[in-house]
Structures are given as structure tokens and as C-alpha cells.
């Protein structure tokens, strides 16, 4: 057994350790001053300001504390994985960021505080949200689901049609009659229709067949070329394939952050203890067995 | 045969009134989870407003009648939107408080209507044609029944069109499934809340004017007496389902009429039995979502 993992000294800012985020000189200069005010560990020049900074986030559901004093940030590019055993507060953290559950603490999106704003305003600032279990509107058609999500004056319908040609064929079908994989495509498409600053994607491969998992992973990879993503994902293969950094929660707190998901996941002991899965595990079957049900 | 026809058409007329109240109740509950006990007050105020307009406009002609329908609907909509904006909006997700505040509002408004218009029932009359009858298969049926049925069908078609074809209708249908996901798409669902209250209030106000012609009176208790059955209709039809409310309105009203005639005035009892059976064997209602 190795020692108990401690919160990373720069937990509030994984990008500060030399993360994958390349940046323009201009945004780096802006971000340095901004972030210095917020965190002692400010990004070095040459790194973009994190798109999302969370400090001291605490959240409750029905009086029960589900997230406790969580602090981390999400770099302005690439995919950051949010990891941890089932029931540890990953979904709650994401919901707290967009105000779907009551929260305290500071949440900053692209340099602006959003922790006092209602959900719809946060989303309109440029956040795409793909919830756990997809949450498509089952009694609306596929086309209606997509139309409802269009915020921009010129939504990127062409991109969505290109990424999900299947949805075009099923435009008039009730979303509730789609397969799990197709519903996930609808849910992803709703987020990708708009120009976003950040995507929050919660377990997009959960319960999907391996072939569909790969399709979803490819879609995320492509999306990440233009927008940073905070990804909750149990499938470590997908995490390895996609993530440039990771934040690990345990007991509602951040216990580990890294700018290199791969290195972290190769540590058998850490993955076993923090995620409840073996380093070479597929889709977190053991986590399902070991972890608390959400 | 003529009795059956008479009971059926009279039942459909009553069902039309139930639907006008229940449609709003059902949409409001479906979207916002609010059990609106003040809905009867929207109906009563609409009825009084329509009557005030009709008696000032003078002759009981068709234009006066149509005008009173419009006035009733507008007043009902404004009262409902005001209720949502001032009282309900502060209490989202606090269901006990919502019930208390709507029950309180309904009691207070009945007292207010008592104060303004008195506790006695006020007899009203519409266009002379209303009191005439039309013969269908040997049955002589009062004409105002047809007006109520036609109005309810128009309201139903209008609501279906609104829900299916407009963006706000789409937001409301989506919100009935998952309110939080609608806000998580960047939509200010509160506007839809106010709108649903206004639409429900308009239907109730319209129903108030039609009910006052159906029963030939207005009184501060008019709304409350219809509200009880509208609630039963809403539960049987399935909370949140407009089609369910339409079907259940007709079923409940016909059951009531036929039981009253053939089973010695046990109509109300039979309706309550039907409600109990639905709650036992199909708790989500005829067309309600599974919870």
C-alpha cells in the first residue's frame, strides 16, 4: 500500500504545473493578473487562463452535503477528466457549477463569477451541459429536442448533421423511442449546436455498447478541438484516450489533480483505491460493484 | 333513446366546463408541480367580469355574449398571471406552502367577491337563442350546451396547436418532462410558468362565463363547485396531460349525468368511486406520466 493520496499542492490549478493548455500571449497576460488575485498558484506566462475556476465549492441536496469545499480549475483547452468512485459527488459538482443544486463558494467562468446566477443565465454565457442519463425529452421529437437547445442566432446545424447523420434520418421520431446510444447523440448534439466556452459532460458512455462508446469518444475528441471539456467518465480507456488532465474526488473533496491523466491512471494502487477500478479496467464494472449507488 | 341523447349532450356540455377548468390545472401541475386551489377563483372572477360587461353592454345579444367571453378570458388570464407573479413565483419547489397560499387565496377571493357582489346568486340571461331548444333524435336540448361544447373544442384545438406548433408550447411540453433540463439548455422557464398560468386563467375565465350561462347564475361559489370536479378530472386524466384532461372531462361528466338519472341522483358518488378506482389501479391516471 502506498501512502494516502494528498490533495495536490496546486489542486486549485492543475494548469499551473505546466498543463497541456497552449495559449495566445494576450490571454495569458490577462489570465495571469486575474488568476493571481484568485489563487496563489497562478498560471505561468504562456498558459491560458483556466476557463473554469472553482474555489471552496460546497453543495447540498435536500439538506445533505454532497460536495465539500471543492477547488480545482479546468484549462482553456482539451479534456479534463473528473474522476472518483460512484457516489463521490462528481455529478453533484457539475450540477453545482451550473446551479442545478444549491451551492456556496466561488465559480468563475472565463474570468467572471457565475456562482450567484440562475442556471439558464450560466448556460447562456456559453456552457454546454450533457447530463448523466442523457435526459432527452422523450415526448418531443429528435428535431424538437435539438430546436429547443438552439441558443445562437446561427446554430451549428451543419456540424451536428455531419457528426450525427443518424439523427437527421430520425428527426421526426420521438426521442423516447431511440436507443441509449442514439439518445446520447441527441444529448451531445444539443450541447454542440451552440458556440460554447465550456462543455460539462457527465458519463456519456454509461451503459453503451463498446462500438458506441468508441463513437462517443471520437465525437468528444473532435469537439475538444474547439472547446474545453470537463468530463465525468468511468471508462478509464476513454479517459486515457481523451483526457489531458484529471481531478479526482473522494468523499466530496478533491484528493488528487494531475495534468497528465495517463501517468496517474497507470498507478494501479491509486486507481484501485480512488476509483474502485483496476488500472486496466474497462467500463468501471468494479466501481459499480464496490461503489455506492448514486 | 331521447333521454340518452339528452343526457349525453347535457353531459358533454358539463364536460366542456370541466375541461376548461381542468386543462389549466393539469398544465400548471404538469409543468410546475403546483396544485392550484385558487383556480376556481379565476373562473369566478371571469364569470363576474363577463356578467358585469354583459349588463353594461345592454342587450343580451350575440355580440354582448362574445364580448363577455373575451372579457372573462382576459380577466381570468390577468388574475392568474398576477397570482403566479406575486405569490407562486416565490414558492417554487415549496409545495406545502404553495398549497397553503392557493387555498388561502381561494378563501380570500370568495370573501372578496362576497363583499363586492353579495352572497346571493345572481340570475343571468344570455341571447334569447340560449333558452330555446334544438331537437336531436327526439330530445329537446337547451342551446347553451352546444355553445359550451363548441367553445371547449375550440380551446382544446387552440391549446393543442399552441403546444405542438409554437416554441413556448415546445418549452412547456419539455418542461412537463424535466424542468431542470429545460433551464440547463439556457431557457428561462419562469416565463413559461407565467404564460401557463395566464393560459390556464384564460380558459378558466372563459369557462366561468360559459358556466354562468349553463347554470344561469353567477355566485362567489361558482368556481369552487366546479373546481372539485375539475380536480377529479385532472387526476383521472393524468396530471400534466391535456388529452387526458379532455377525455376524463367527458367521462366524468357523462358518468355523473347518467348515474344521476338512472341511479337515483348518485352522480357525485359514482364519480368519486371512479376516482378511487383510477387511483387504485392506475395511479398516474389515464394518460399521465409514470412517476
Boltz contact constraints between the chains, C-beta under 6 A:
constraints:
  - contact:
      token1: [A, 100]
      token2: [B, 180]
      max_distance: 6.0
  - contact:
      token1: [A, 119]
      token2: [B, 183]
      max_distance: 6.0
  - contact:
      token1: [A, 119]
      token2: [B, 184]
      max_distance: 6.0
  - contact:
      token1: [A, 120]
      token2: [B, 183]
      max_distance: 6.0
  - contact:
      token1: [A, 120]
      token2: [B, 186]
      max_distance: 6.0
  - contact:
      token1: [A, 120]
      token2: [B, 187]
      max_distance: 6.0
  - contact:
      token1: [A, 120]
      token2: [B, 188]
      max_distance: 6.0
  - contact:
      token1: [A, 123]
      token2: [B, 186]
      max_distance: 6.0
  - contact:
      token1: [A, 124]
      token2: [B, 186]
      max_distance: 6.0
  - contact:
      token1: [A, 129]
      token2: [B, 184]
      max_distance: 6.0
  - contact:
      token1: [A, 135]
      token2: [B, 178]
      max_distance: 6.0
  - contact:
      token1: [A, 135]
      token2: [B, 181]
      max_distance: 6.0
  - contact:
      token1: [A, 137]
      token2: [B, 174]
      max_distance: 6.0
  - contact:
      token1: [A, 137]
      token2: [B, 177]
      max_distance: 6.0
  - contact:
      token1: [A, 140]
      token2: [B, 174]
      max_distance: 6.0
  - contact:
      token1: [A, 144]
      token2: [B, 170]
      max_distance: 6.0
  - contact:
      token1: [A, 148]
      token2: [B, 170]
      max_distance: 6.0
  - contact:
      token1: [A, 148]
      token2: [B, 174]
      max_distance: 6.0
  - contact:
      token1: [A, 148]
      token2: [B, 185]
      max_distance: 6.0
  - contact:
      token1: [A, 149]
      token2: [B, 185]
      max_distance: 6.0
  - contact:
      token1: [A, 151]
      token2: [B, 186]
      max_distance: 6.0
